[in-house]
Amino acid sequence: MVKTIENLIKRKKIKVGVMGLGYVGLPLAVEFARGGFETTGFEMEKEKVLYIMDGESYIPDVQCSEISALVKSGGLKATWDFSKLKLQDAIIICVPTPLRKTKDPDVSFIITAAKQVSISLRKSQMIILESTTYPGTTRELVKPILEESGLKAGKDFFLSFSPERVDPGNKKYGIKNTPKIIGGITPECEKISSFLYSQIISRIIPVSNSETAELVKLLENTFRAVNIAMINEIALMCHKLKIDVWEVIEAASTKPFGFMPFYPGPGIGGHCLPLDPQYLAWKMKSLNFEPRFVELAEAINSKMPEHVVSRVTEILNSGKKPLKSSRLLLIGMAYKPDISDARESPAKDLFALFKEAGAFADYHDPYVPEIEIQGKTYCSKKITGKTLKNYDCTIIATPHSGLDYAAIVKNSKRIFDARNALKIFKSKNIWKL
Ligand SMILES: NC(=O)c1ccc[n+]([C@@H]2O[C@H](COP(=O)([O-])OP(=O)(O)OC[C@H]3O[C@@H](n4cnc5c(N)ncnc54)[C@H](O)[C@@H]3O)[C@@H](O)[C@H]2O)c1
């Protein structure tokens, strides 16, 4: 069976279905369609389906022109008709994996998607989970749901896990040139999935099983979350020691071996770093193992917005102004520079904390024209020399490139720079994290 399927893959004679057309699923569907595979995206939100079928994109990393060309040629379709799943030879699941309010994993989207696939599962179909999740999800959660069909994983159908490592906004590394990790329920499952991805991705890294592949992704993001927490703590120490943390990092980075720079900031954001380590922590707690690094990192990173508020309060106090009733402008609402994604952005926490303290807070972000924070919608304010002068303090939360930082420095009364965006400017009105 494997040889026959490999032959069909080589000749681009298999149909690829991608479930969930978000930040991960849409670029992946586009890459398969571009690679010559008849690709169908399955999406619950009808609006997204209509966008695709109209040749429009809602993800900044995917060009409208590309979607419209692929849709016109018939290579890419989108649908909310899940009965068409049975027509697909490979189905890749890219649905969200959020956290519950209790910080436990919410795998309900994976369960729903697996049930949708299970209803019409047929022999020799290949199912691949890409959603980030805890080790064991593919085998312990997805496999039993798919086997409700009466078919056996590894015998009648193929089941694997392959984490998505996409970095939104990254111009250098995209799907094609980011090595792809793949682990199967059986070695055969891995082999066939690896062969499929090798048609569109330059380097495939097969690992022993699906659990290993699941943990690779969590290691990558836990590594980042822990190191950011460590440097955030060093930044807090530097404040006490009256040492410039940015200068320390820059000097330490000259060591040609054994040091990798991480940078402090007002916290961590996005759909991955604040969430993924919690998936690992939850799994380990269920095995009676205390995940100490993950918990410490979460404790430090989640307190950074409060640290910024207390620094801004100090700065205002030094000018005899209380935080309450001060006018504040936050620059950058997205969770990282030059993207529009503000999910879990620490800038939102900062904004909410300033409001709670009675300050009049506005924000400016060319990528995020409006945002909902604690049930209220706010719009990005235009900034000019005149409007900047009206604020008591400007806070750089996310350093988008392309902003006129010289004008911001020239016209702001006080600036708290949480990202070292203003390192080239010398002014006594700039305070750094
Ligand atoms: N965004 C990133 O940078 C990134 C990077 C690597 C990994 N991931 C992981 O990839 C997964 C997807 O993340 P995302 O950022 O693309 O999420 P997203 O919210 O942007 O997109 C998910 C899409 O899935 C749709 N959906 C939900 N249930 C569905 C179902 N049963 N059938 C079809 N569609 C369904 C939603 O409507 C949504 O459009 C998550 O597990 C995430 O942790 C994300």
The ligand as an SDF file (V2000), in Angstrom:
LIG
                    3D

 44 48  0  0  0  0  0  0  0  0999 V2000
    0.0890   31.0820   14.7150 N   0  0  0  0  0  0  0  0  0  0  0  0
    1.3070   30.6040   14.8210 C   0  0  0  0  0  0  0  0  0  0  0  0
    2.2760   31.3270   14.6840 O   0  0  0  0  0  0  0  0  0  0  0  0
    1.5510   29.1210   15.0890 C   0  0  0  0  0  0  0  0  0  0  0  0
    2.8370   28.6230   14.8920 C   0  0  0  0  0  0  0  0  0  0  0  0
    3.0800   27.2880   15.1000 C   0  0  0  0  0  0  0  0  0  0  0  0
    2.0480   26.4650   15.5440 C   0  0  0  0  0  0  0  0  0  0  0  0
    0.7900   26.9690   15.7580 N   0  0  0  0  0  0  0  0  0  0  0  0
   -0.2550   26.0460   16.1890 C   0  0  0  0  0  0  0  0  0  0  0  0
   -1.0690   25.7380   15.0650 O   0  0  0  0  0  0  0  0  0  0  0  0
   -2.4360   25.5560   15.4710 C   0  0  0  0  0  0  0  0  0  0  0  0
   -3.3280   26.5080   14.7120 C   0  0  0  0  0  0  0  0  0  0  0  0
   -2.9560   27.8230   15.0390 O   0  0  0  0  0  0  0  0  0  0  0  0
   -3.4010   29.0760   14.1830 P   0  0  0  0  0  0  0  0  0  0  0  0
   -2.5620   30.2040   14.6570 O   0  0  0  0  0  0  0  0  0  0  0  0
   -3.4100   28.7360   12.7410 O   0  0  0  0  0  0  0  0  0  0  0  0
   -4.9010   29.2650   14.6890 O   0  0  0  0  0  0  0  0  0  0  0  0
   -6.0380   30.1770   14.0220 P   0  0  0  0  0  0  0  0  0  0  0  0
   -7.0130   30.4470   15.0870 O   0  0  0  0  0  0  0  0  0  0  0  0
   -5.4150   31.2870   13.2550 O   0  0  0  0  0  0  0  0  0  0  0  0
   -6.6920   29.2010   12.9470 O   0  0  0  0  0  0  0  0  0  0  0  0
   -7.3830   28.0310   13.2520 C   0  0  0  0  0  0  0  0  0  0  0  0
   -8.5740   27.9180   12.3220 C   0  0  0  0  0  0  0  0  0  0  0  0
   -9.1970   26.6630   12.5310 O   0  0  0  0  0  0  0  0  0  0  0  0
  -10.5940   26.8380   12.3520 C   0  0  0  0  0  0  0  0  0  0  0  0
  -11.2640   25.6680   12.9270 N   0  0  0  0  0  0  0  0  0  0  0  0
  -11.5110   25.3870   14.2090 C   0  0  0  0  0  0  0  0  0  0  0  0
  -12.0760   24.1610   14.3020 N   0  0  0  0  0  0  0  0  0  0  0  0
  -12.1700   23.6780   13.0700 C   0  0  0  0  0  0  0  0  0  0  0  0
  -12.6710   22.4590   12.5140 C   0  0  0  0  0  0  0  0  0  0  0  0
  -13.1510   21.4930   13.2710 N   0  0  0  0  0  0  0  0  0  0  0  0
  -12.6300   22.2970   11.1870 N   0  0  0  0  0  0  0  0  0  0  0  0
  -12.1350   23.2750   10.3700 C   0  0  0  0  0  0  0  0  0  0  0  0
  -11.6600   24.4350   10.8300 N   0  0  0  0  0  0  0  0  0  0  0  0
  -11.6700   24.6360   12.1640 C   0  0  0  0  0  0  0  0  0  0  0  0
  -10.8640   28.1670   13.0080 C   0  0  0  0  0  0  0  0  0  0  0  0
  -12.0920   28.7230   12.5740 O   0  0  0  0  0  0  0  0  0  0  0  0
   -9.6500   28.9730   12.5590 C   0  0  0  0  0  0  0  0  0  0  0  0
   -9.8900   29.6470   11.3480 O   0  0  0  0  0  0  0  0  0  0  0  0
   -2.4360   25.7790   16.9850 C   0  0  0  0  0  0  0  0  0  0  0  0
   -2.2910   24.5450   17.6220 O   0  0  0  0  0  0  0  0  0  0  0  0
   -1.2050   26.6180   17.2240 C   0  0  0  0  0  0  0  0  0  0  0  0
   -0.6960   26.4640   18.5280 O   0  0  0  0  0  0  0  0  0  0  0  0
    0.5300   28.2870   15.5210 C   0  0  0  0  0  0  0  0  0  0  0  0
  1  2  1  0
  2  3  2  0
  2  4  1  0
  4  5  1  0
  4 44  2  0
  5  6  2  0
  6  7  1  0
  7  8  2  0
  8  9  1  0
  8 44  1  0
  9 10  1  0
  9 42  1  0
 10 11  1  0
 11 12  1  0
 11 40  1  0
 12 13  1  0
 13 14  1  0
 14 15  2  0
 14 16  1  0
 14 17  1  0
 17 18  1  0
 18 19  2  0
 18 20  1  0
 18 21  1  0
 21 22  1  0
 22 23  1  0
 23 24  1  0
 23 38  1  0
 24 25  1  0
 25 26  1  0
 25 36  1  0
 26 27  1  0
 26 35  1  0
 27 28  2  0
 28 29  1  0
 29 30  1  0
 29 35  2  0
 30 31  1  0
 30 32  2  0
 32 33  1  0
 33 34  2  0
 34 35  1  0
 36 37  1  0
 36 38  1  0
 38 39  1  0
 40 41  1  0
 40 42  1  0
 42 43  1  0
M  CHG  2   8   1  16  -1
M  END
$$$$
